[in-house]
């Protein structure tokens, strides 16, 4: 866990009334090496964002992106309403005060504001499709065939938002080197070798998804054969 992750989790406790801001800041300093004043800012910004209020002290664009990703993971698109409004107020305040343009923060605001306003991303569309498949299974054969006949042969298209994470190539290389051509889940040798460089084909999977606030680190990644990779995403939990 990084400092911003500890700050987020601790800020949640402050907002829930489990800790005072002063005690939380001292804890972040003593246990995680965060400067007390910086800790207070992280906590205060969290509180302002939860309530949709303007904040003046800034977080880095990277830390702000983490906060918003966690708000999305914790509360879904509706959980972004107050945070994105608070961020916009901060951007306007800071730009007017310092006569600058906060391009990175504006890009982050645009992304999460769109999600809050209901523009679906590819993950959401995939989830909706899988739910539709499950609903189709519950229909009688006759009803399903009737709907098939009434369905258009040409699939509809729809605009979507694609959020692309700029993954760290060094993480991918380190994880694949660690695996040495063997799936880290089933312990089988890679099923084939890549045409371009004759290296064993394995796929790097994040244990905690980046979309859920997971980190793009070696510790949070595992090398998998394609079959195990699909199982991690779609397989039944055997535990």
Steps between C-alpha positions, in 0.01 A plus 500: 500500500620852421458812708198624303321170556558520875387863491177408323416219741582716802295790362200269472531429872515872577188568295325206669579651841740223603801734523561870542689675224783579742537137615474373144775737383725391787433135413586553132822672604606245761404183313541597135751785494262766367575856604234610752399807298480295181290242683260770617464624140430147370233450767346842446484456124329163544238658726435789260465263205255274683281803573547666160667809645776718359849426629800728457800286591591267216592136459717383213318388185605143571363509855180668382452228240541239773239668721248514216569141398429393857183711520386325183593156631331564836182671383462443128434785252258671741778513759691736271244782500633696797869423440502615135310818592750572776789442262357740242461770765860445605622522140313827439625647829862403441509609134347840577728556797823404324418580136584148385322211331495169688500273196558175688226564754260615227562176311428302817185703562376441145547124534323456832233760425402300193470185709288686754271623221424149386731444203575131522849359479593167345503318835146615576375393158660158542335463841162597352544249219581216741188585702295486180644157421396376845150639447481328160580167665187535716267532199315204359633356175193628317534855633872512428443382141224757457734778611774368272270526199404855599861611557689699235779308326726803494619589853448851627793726569533741788760757609691407812763653721825310510718563803848381421752455777857577401645176628862479606699289250763425764237328713402275208861404426585432865191285554563297184864452598394385845266242348772357271245368252282327761145609589508624859152359565484148353880455474472381139750597233383782273274350230701638208779738409465841342561520128687829520767410756453131594427585865246300704150647473359600836268789590555742789194530726446747786380331819311816594373662181635842408137609462442403864795704626761227467861598442705436189775327695683169488345397832149558363561307178520135400594322176226270374434268209198614291277233654577603858467866406144439376430294812611786725253730323207267438553180698311393809668569832598156634588625850 
